[in-house]
Amino acid sequence: MNISKTYTKHFALLLLSLFLFLLLNISLGSVHIPVSKIISILMEIGEPPKNSWDIIVIDYRLPKAITAIMVGSGLSISGLLMQTLFRNPLAGPFVLGISSGASLGVALFILGSALFGSFWETFVVSNWSITIAASIGAFVVLSLVIIAANKVRNTMSILIIGLMFGSLTSSVINVLSYLSEANKIQQYQYWSLGSLGNLTWNEILVFFVFYIISIVGILLIIKPLNSLLLGENYAKSLGLNVKLYRNIILLITSLMTGVITAFSGPIGFVGIATPHLAKIYFVSSNHKILIPASAILGAILLLICDCIAQIPNSSFTLPINAITSLFGAPVVIWLLIRKKKVYA
């Protein structure tokens, strides 16, 4: 059997599935829009909206679907990088504490009045406020992780340090929650559940710029990633500067997860599970195959979860962070039991 032809068929099937679930995702909502009408609207992008369906698709549903694709693919690739770097199947994109740093930034922003007084409310001036607060929190933790990475030799120590950062920030958030008013706690809790549908086209453009920068960086380190599969000592024997590429991997992953958390909140499960699904589906450990496979599978998975979260013919939407684990985890468990082997 020709391996390259098999991969081509697999990727073709995934891309077709991605397109179909994209259309399904856009069609679902409080107002049902036929798929044929959606295709017609998408082909006329750039022209003035003719009716309410055009506005719903272009201004609300299409941005949400694009956000789901970027978030799902970004988290999946980041999870793959962390599992490769730490050689741990349970490592995910948030293991470095970057997401916790973003959450702390948002918590200080929303719950900060408990510590800094009522004047703190004057800083809530725009829709970008929470995004900026999350970005600052993620950047601070990223800086600390990079500093720690240059102080220790063992990669596993970085993993432990990341977990400790996560624990520390969670403790601070708990203290802020205890001291805050109920409406502030509810506002923070709502953000922590994750959301794909709150972004405007301007915000998506900014998101896309950082997303592309991260993707380009990842594509440039495919060979070093393959070298790290058998451990740091093996990579060193091939002449790889392990410390340099370790920092690059940490930086790229942190940039991707930090931006995703800033724009859509912390969305769990996808980054841990999707790389395993890619390895099962393609029966490969080559990052040249796994990176695009994880990206497409992650996008499909999050589109499916968003379809489930959006109850048809209803304005009621379930939190995406709950759906990803509630419906996704049993599927992954079943696949792992069925295959009985995951390629490392």
Residue pairs with C-beta under 8 A, 6 or more apart in sequence:
7 282
7 284
7 289
10 281
10 282
10 293
11 292
11 293
11 296
14 293
14 296
14 297
14 300
15 296
17 300
18 69
18 296
18 299
18 300
18 303
21 300
21 303
21 304
21 307
22 65
22 69
22 303
23 35
23 38
23 39
24 35
24 303
24 307
25 61
25 64
25 65
25 68
25 303
25 306
25 307
25 310
26 33
26 38
26 57
26 61
26 62
26 65
27 33
27 34
27 35
27 38
28 307
28 310
28 312
29 56
29 61
29 310
29 312
30 313
30 314
30 315
31 52
31 53
31 56
32 312
32 313
33 53
33 56
33 57
37 53
38 57
41 53
41 54
41 57
41 58
42 57
42 62
44 54
45 58
49 55
49 58
59 201
60 197
63 197
63 199
63 200
63 201
63 204
64 196
64 197
64 199
64 306
65 303
65 306
66 204
67 196
67 197
67 199
67 204
67 207
67 263
67 264
68 196
68 299
68 302
68 303
68 306
69 299
69 302
69 303
70 207
70 208
70 211
70 260
70 299
71 196
71 260
71 263
71 264
71 267
71 270
71 302
72 270
72 274
72 298
72 299
72 300
72 301
72 302
72 303
73 294
73 295
73 296
73 298
73 299
74 211
74 214
74 256
74 257
74 259
74 260
74 295
74 298
75 93
75 256
75 257
75 260
75 267
75 270
75 271
75 274
75 298
75 302
76 270
76 271
76 274
76 275
76 278
76 294
76 295
76 297
76 298
76 299
76 301
77 215
77 218
77 256
77 291
77 294
77 295
77 298
78 92
78 93
78 253
78 256
78 257
78 271
79 91
79 92
79 93
79 270
79 271
79 272
79 273
79 274
79 275
79 294
80 274
80 275
80 278
80 287
80 290
80 291
80 294
81 218
81 225
81 249
81 252
81 253
82 88
82 91
82 92
82 93
82 95
82 96
82 253
82 271
83 89
83 91
83 92
83 275
84 225
84 228
84 229
84 249
84 287
85 91
85 155
85 228
85 246
85 249
85 250
86 95
86 155
86 156
86 158
86 159
87 228
87 229
87 231
87 344
88 159
89 276
89 342
89 344
90 272
91 159
91 272
92 268
92 271
92 272
93 99
93 253
93 256
93 257
93 260
93 271
94 100
94 166
94 257
94 261
94 266
94 268
94 271
95 159
95 162
95 163
95 166
96 141
96 142
96 145
96 158
96 162
96 165
96 250
96 253
96 254
96 257
97 141
97 145
97 161
97 162
97 163
97 164
97 165
97 166
97 169
98 138
98 141
98 142
98 145
98 253
98 254
98 257
98 258
98 261
99 138
99 166
99 257
99 258
99 261
99 266
100 141
100 165
100 166
100 169
100 170
101 137
101 138
101 139
101 140
101 141
101 142
101 165
101 169
101 258
102 134
102 135
102 137
102 138
102 141
102 258
102 261
102 262
102 266
103 134
103 137
103 169
103 173
103 192
103 261
103 266
104 137
104 141
104 169
104 172
104 173
105 133
105 134
105 135
105 136
105 137
105 138
105 140
106 130
106 133
106 134
106 137
106 188
106 191
106 192
107 172
107 173
107 176
107 177
107 188
108 133
108 137
108 176
109 123
109 124
109 129
109 130
109 133
110 130
110 184
110 187
110 188
110 191
111 173
111 176
111 177
111 179
111 180
111 184
111 185
111 188
112 120
112 176
113 120
113 121
113 180
113 181
113 184
114 176
114 179
114 180
114 181
114 184
115 176
115 179
123 129
127 200
127 203
128 203
130 191
131 203
131 262
131 263
132 262
134 258
134 261
134 262
135 258
135 259
135 262
137 169
138 254
138 257
138 258
138 259
138 261
138 262
139 258
141 165
141 169
142 251
142 254
142 255
142 258
144 165
145 158
145 161
145 162
145 165
145 250
145 254
146 247
146 250
146 251
148 157
148 158
148 161
149 158
149 246
149 247
149 250
150 243
150 247
152 158
152 161
155 232
155 246
158 246
158 250
177 185
177 188
180 188
191 265
192 265
192 266
192 321
193 265
193 319
193 320
193 321
193 322
194 264
194 265
194 266
194 267
194 319
194 320
194 321
195 264
195 265
195 319
195 320
196 264
196 302
196 306
196 320
197 317
198 264
199 207
199 263
199 264
203 263
207 259
207 263
210 255
210 256
210 259
211 256
211 259
213 255
214 252
214 255
214 256
214 259
217 248
217 251
217 252
217 255
218 252
218 291
219 291
221 245
221 248
221 249
221 252
222 287
222 288
222 291
224 235
224 240
224 245
225 249
225 287
226 285
226 286
226 287
226 288
227 234
227 235
227 238
227 240
228 235
228 240
228 242
228 245
229 285
229 344
232 242
235 242
236 242
257 271
260 267
265 321
266 321
267 302
267 320
267 321
267 324
268 321
268 324
268 325
269 324
269 325
269 328
269 329
270 298
270 301
270 302
270 324
270 328
271 298
273 301
273 328
273 329
273 332
274 294
274 297
274 298
274 301
275 290
275 294
276 332
276 335
276 336
276 342
277 297
277 301
277 332
277 335
278 290
278 293
278 294
278 297
279 285
279 290
279 342
279 343
280 335
280 336
280 339
280 342
280 343
281 293
281 297
282 289
282 290
282 293
283 343
284 290
284 343
285 343
285 344
301 324
301 328
302 320
302 324
304 327
305 320
305 323
305 324
305 327
305 328
306 320
306 323
308 318
308 323
308 327
309 317
309 318
309 319
309 320
309 323
310 317
310 318
311 317
311 318
336 342
